[in-house]
Amino acid sequence: QVQLVESGGGLVQPGGSLRLSCVVSGNIYSIYRMGWYRQAPGKSRELVATITLGGSTNYEDSVQGRFTASRDNAKNTIYLQMNRLEPEDTAVYYCNTVPSKDEYWGQGTQVTVSK
């Protein structure tokens, strides 16, 4: 059974940093390209970062240069380092495969950027 568990969110001031983690259980980790998604209040879910099995990354324009995705294959974990956070980054963040699969969505982790 595949399970994705996100953690690391919280409340941070503008300009601050957070590191999100996603532990992947099941047999998908070594096969799929993984992604970090987010859903802000009143908006649809969007893909903000992807990382391949080999560690190649891509980013949505609004987070390019501020967010960094990485992975630890030994721990079946992917990370999202978020720096210079902005109020517009406030959202629930999820990990999933790319393209995503409905059955893999977890609870996500809330990131709130506010004074």
C-alpha positions as CSV (number, residue, x, y, z in Angstrom):
1,Q,0.0,0.0,0.0
2,V,1.4,3.4,-1.0
3,Q,1.4,6.1,1.5
4,L,2.7,9.7,1.4
5,V,3.1,11.6,4.6
6,E,4.0,15.3,4.6
7,S,5.4,17.3,7.5
8,G,7.3,20.4,8.3
9,G,4.8,23.1,7.8
10,G,4.1,25.9,10.2
11,L,3.7,29.6,10.6
12,V,6.5,31.8,9.5
13,Q,7.1,35.5,8.9
14,P,7.7,36.8,5.4
15,G,11.3,36.3,4.4
16,G,11.6,33.2,6.6
17,S,12.3,29.6,5.7
18,L,10.8,26.2,6.2
19,R,11.8,22.7,5.1
20,L,9.1,20.2,4.2
21,S,9.5,16.5,4.2
22,C,7.5,13.7,2.5
23,V,8.1,10.1,3.5
24,V,7.1,7.7,0.8
25,S,6.1,4.1,1.6
26,G,5.4,1.5,-0.9
27,N,7.1,0.6,-4.1
28,I,6.7,3.8,-6.1
29,Y,9.6,5.8,-4.8
30,S,12.2,4.4,-7.2
31,I,10.0,4.5,-10.2
32,Y,8.2,7.8,-10.5
33,R,9.1,11.4,-10.8
34,M,7.9,13.1,-7.6
35,G,6.4,16.5,-7.2
36,W,5.5,19.0,-4.6
37,Y,2.0,20.6,-5.0
38,R,0.2,23.3,-3.1
39,Q,-3.3,24.5,-2.8
40,A,-4.1,27.9,-1.5
41,P,-7.5,28.9,-0.1
42,G,-10.0,29.3,-3.0
43,K,-7.5,28.2,-5.6
44,S,-6.9,24.9,-7.5
45,R,-4.0,22.7,-6.6
46,E,-0.8,23.5,-8.5
47,L,2.5,21.8,-9.1
48,V,5.4,23.9,-7.8
49,A,8.4,21.6,-8.0
50,T,9.4,18.2,-9.5
51,I,12.4,16.0,-8.9
52,T,13.4,12.9,-10.9
53,L,14.9,9.7,-9.6
54,G,18.3,11.1,-10.5
55,G,17.7,14.4,-8.7
56,S,17.0,16.7,-11.6
57,T,14.6,19.4,-10.6
58,N,12.1,21.8,-12.2
59,Y,10.2,24.7,-10.6
60,E,7.2,26.8,-11.2
61,D,8.2,30.4,-12.0
62,S,6.9,31.9,-8.8
63,V,9.1,29.7,-6.6
64,Q,12.2,29.5,-8.9
65,G,15.3,30.6,-7.0
66,R,13.5,30.4,-3.6
67,F,12.5,26.7,-3.3
68,T,14.8,23.7,-3.7
69,A,13.6,20.1,-4.0
70,S,15.8,17.2,-3.0
71,R,15.6,13.6,-2.1
72,D,17.2,11.0,0.1
73,N,16.8,7.7,-1.6
74,A,18.0,5.7,1.4
75,K,15.2,7.2,3.5
76,N,12.5,7.2,0.8
77,T,12.0,10.9,1.5
78,I,11.8,14.0,-0.6
79,Y,12.2,17.5,0.7
80,L,11.3,21.0,-0.2
81,Q,13.5,23.7,1.2
82,M,11.6,27.0,1.0
83,N,13.4,30.3,1.5
84,R,12.4,33.9,1.3
85,L,8.8,32.9,1.9
86,E,6.1,35.3,0.8
87,P,2.5,35.6,2.0
88,E,1.5,34.3,-1.5
89,D,3.2,31.0,-0.6
90,T,0.5,30.3,2.1
91,A,-1.1,27.0,1.2
92,V,-1.4,23.3,2.0
93,Y,1.6,21.5,0.5
94,Y,1.4,18.0,-0.7
95,C,3.7,15.5,-2.4
96,N,2.6,13.1,-5.1
97,T,3.9,11.5,-8.2
98,V,4.1,13.4,-11.5
99,P,1.5,13.1,-13.0
100,S,-0.4,12.8,-9.7
101,K,-2.6,9.9,-8.7
102,D,-5.8,10.5,-6.8
103,E,-5.2,7.6,-4.5
104,Y,-1.8,9.0,-3.4
105,W,-3.0,12.3,-1.9
106,G,-2.2,12.6,1.8
107,Q,-3.2,15.1,4.4
108,G,-0.6,17.7,3.3
109,T,1.1,20.2,5.6
110,Q,-0.1,23.7,6.2
111,V,2.3,26.6,5.4
112,T,1.2,30.0,6.6
113,V,3.4,33.1,5.8
114,S,2.2,36.0,7.8
115,K,3.4,38.8,10.1
